[in-house]
Amino acid sequence: MLSPWDGFESAGTFNPAVIKKDRTFVMLYRAQDRKGTSSLGYATSNDGVHFTRQPQPVMVAEAPYERGGAVEDPRIVRIGVTYYLTYTGYNNVDGVGPKHQDAQLCLATSDDLVHWKRQGVIMPAYKGKWNVGWTKSGATLSEKINGKFWMYYLADAAGQGSQMGVAYSEDLLHWTEALDHPILSSRPGWFDSQVVEPGPAPVIVSSGIFLIYNGADDELVYRTGLKQP
């Protein structure tokens, strides 16, 4: 048996996504081993504070778009009886970007949060109306607006760094960019001057959409921001 110093989370655990299933809180989190490979760990809790971890990850890098790298940045939403997991697939072997590296926003589905069916890349890297780099971190609304599902995601705008985009879908599997520019851009001199990244699934409130996001400044120090209606 591997010691904690050699296991799948020996280098770190971070970027959690939590959802409630019946009366149990379920957390999927990014775990990284000492070789730099990331997978998704699984933990449960009765009170949302004290979690019990499973000894093995529930998702590891297997698909071509995850080759040599990782599965990262989980975001979960339940729609109907299905759980939709958006995550980052990182390929550092034969990616299309510099040094053969790319990260792309991917999707998997499940009915139990343990067994996941990959649905593939939903927002390709280096493609799109304004994206010139990687795509990551899809945060999906659980309710339709104007007959469509909506998702916020991170991508790279030319000369601006990592910005937040928005896309829509009719089936939750195939996504289309809604705009030819970011919906939420970085702000020079602010805490989100370099990165504007969607956090957990946004929620619809009486006055509109409430969105929590990660902002990083010029030193790449991260802080939590929110966008209120």
N, C-alpha and C positions, 0 to 999 in steps of 0.2 A: 504494500500500500504506500502511495506517495505521501510524503510529509507535506504540511501546509506550505513549506518552502519550495516545493517542487510541483505543486498542483496547478490547476487551471486558473486559480486566482492568486498565485504566489506573488505577483508584482503589484496588484491593486484591484480594488472594486469601486466602481463609480457609475455615474449616469443611470440611476434607477428609474424604472417606470412601475407604478403601482396601480392596481385595479382591484375592486372588490368582487369576489365570486361567492355568491350566497352570503355567508357570514364570515368569510375568510378574506383577509387582505393577501393578495399575491403580488410579489415583486419579481420582475425580471431586471437584471442588472448586468452591466458590462463588467466582465472579469478578464484580467490580463495576466498571462504567465510570464516567466522570466525571459522567454524568447521573443516577447513582444506580440504574441498572438492573442487575440481577444475572442471570447465566446460569451454566451448569455447564461448567467446563473439564475437559479430559481429559489425563492424563499417565501415562506408563508408566516402569517401572524394572525392572532385573534384580536389584538388590540391596536394594530397599526404602529406599534412602537417596538415590540420585542419580536424579532424574526428568527425563524429556524431555516437554515440553508440546507439544500440538497447537496449530496457529495459530488454530483456530476452536473455539468451544464445541460440545458435543454436544447441549445442550438450551438453548433460549432461550424467553422468555415468549411464548406463542402462544395458550393457552387462555383462555376468558373469565374464569376464576378467577385468572389471572395478569396480567390486563389492566393495562397501564401500570406494572407493578411488576417482578416478578421470579420466578425459581425459585431456591430457597435450601435450605440445611440438608440436603444429601444424606446418606442412610444406605442401605447396600447389603447385601443378603444373597442368597446363592444357595441355591435349593431345587430339587432335581432338576436339570434342564438350564436353568432359567429364573433370571434375575437380577431381583430385586424392589427397586426404588428408591423409598423413601419420601422425600418432599421437601416443602418449604413453598411453596405457591403464594400470592403476594402481589398483591392487587388494590388499587390506589390510585386507581381511576377511578370505579367504581360499586359498591364493596363495601357490605356491609350495616351496617358499623360506623360509629362516629363519623368525620366527615370523609370518608365514603365509602371507608374503608380496612378491609380484613380480610386475615388470613393464615389459611390452612387447610392441614391435612395432606392431601397428595395421594399418588398412587401411579402408577408407570410400570413397565413390564416390558420385558425385552430378552433376546435370546439371545447377544448379542455385546458388550454394554456400550457400544455406540456408537449403535445405532438403537433408539430408545425409543418404546414405545406407551403413551400416556397412558390410565390406567384411571379417572381422575377423582378427586374429593374423597372421601376415605374417613372422615374425621372432621370434620364441618362446624363452622365457627365459630359461636359464640353458641347452640349447641344441645347437648343432652346432659343427663345426670342431674345434673351439678354444674358443668359448664363455663359460664361467663358471658362468655367472650371468645374469643381466638384459639386455634388448635390448630397444633402444630408437631412436628417432630423425632420421627418414629416409628422405634423400634429393635425389630426383629423377631427372635424366636428362630428358628433354622433347623430345629429339631426340634419335633415335636408333644409336648404334654403332655396327658394325659387325652383324647386324640383330637382336640385342637384346636391351632391355631397361636396364639401369643400375641405381643402387641406392647405396648411401653411408649411413651407419648407425652406431650407437654407440652400443658397447657391452663390456663385461668385460673379459679381458684375464687373465689367471692365473698369479698372481704375478706382474701384470702390471697395473691393474686398468682399467679405461674406455678408450678404443681404438676405432679407426674407421675401420670398415669393408666395404666390397663391395659385392653386390649381383646382380644377373641378372634375367631377366624375359622375356618371350615371349608374355605374355598377360597382364602384369601389376598387376595381381592378385596373381600369384604363383611365389615365389622367391626362388632362390638357391644361396647359398654362392659360390663365385667365387674362394676363396683362403682358404687355411688351416691356415692362419695367418692374423693379421690385415694388412690393406693396408697403414695405417698411424698410427704410434705408438707414445706414449708419449716420451718426451725427458727430462731426469733427469737434473735439474738445470735450465730449461727453463720455459717460461710462460705457457707451456702446459705439465708440468711434471706429472700431475695427470689425466687430462681429455682432450681428443681430440674428439670433437663432431661436426658433420656436422651442418652447419647453413642453409641458404636458398638454394633453388634449384641451383645446379651448372650450369654453362653455357658453351657451346662449343664456343671457339674462334678460330681464324685462326691457332694458334699454339698448340691447345689441349683443355684441360678442366680447367676452372678457378673455384676454390672452396674456399668459405669462411667458416671458422669454428670457434668454441668456444674452447679456451684453458684455462685450470685452473691449477694453480701452487700448490705447496705443502700446501699453506694456503687456497686453494680452492677459490682464487681470479680469476675471469674470465676476459679474454681479447680476443679481436678478432684477429684471424690469417687468413692468406690466403695461398693457395697452387697454385702457378702459373705453367703453363706448362713448 
